[in-house]
């Protein structure tokens, strides 16, 4: 019989929610690059930069609540 999951502490819940928001920001930035829309090279580089920034933010948020990552 599985035990009931414990709620995350307040700070971890905030990191979880902000991480999800950042993941969506990265997804929205990259989606046009996969579609049929024409995107300039400059716009594509900007969108990749936004996605990279979102991923870095996700890592920092999760590390801040104890996630172990490799350097």
Secondary structure as GFF3:
##gff-version 3
##sequence-region A 1 71
A	DSSP	alpha_helix	10	34	.	.	.	ID=ss1
A	DSSP	alpha_helix	41	64	.	.	.	ID=ss2
###
